[in-house]
Amino acid sequence: MKVRIPTPLYSYTEGRREVDAEGATLGALLADLDRRHPGIRFRMIDEQDVIRRHIRIFVNRQQVYDLATPLDSSDEVQILQALSGG
């Protein structure tokens, strides 16, 4: 399925804004994404296996919070990264 990548993570995807990945769950999709683009998962998921505070993940335009969220091959996944600082 297609995964849209936020600009701050383009360095992991060779500058591509949309990449392919597979998985029956969000967690499996992110593991496959990391296999294809090493290091990207750690930028989105913390050591407790939770989506980082500044990351938002949407499946078919609905925000998801759980890595166990089931996915279908026709789903659209978009990852957003919030800006912070002051």
Rosetta blueprint (number, residue, H / E / L):
1 M L
2 K E
3 V E
4 R E
5 I L
6 P L
7 T H
8 P H
9 L H
10 Y H
11 S H
12 Y H
13 T H
14 E L
15 G L
16 R L
17 R L
18 E E
19 V E
20 D E
21 A L
22 E L
23 G L
24 A L
25 T E
26 L H
27 G H
28 A H
29 L H
30 L H
31 A H
32 D H
33 L H
34 D H
35 R H
36 R H
37 H L
38 P L
39 G L
40 I L
41 R H
42 F H
43 R H
44 M L
45 I E
46 D L
47 E L
48 Q L
49 D L
50 V L
51 I E
52 R L
53 R L
54 H L
55 I E
56 R E
57 I E
58 F E
59 V E
60 N L
61 R L
62 Q E
63 Q E
64 V E
65 Y L
66 D L
67 L L
68 A L
69 T L
70 P E
71 L L
72 D L
73 S L
74 S L
75 D L
76 E L
77 V E
78 Q E
79 I E
80 L E
81 Q E
82 A L
83 L L
84 S L
85 G L
86 G L
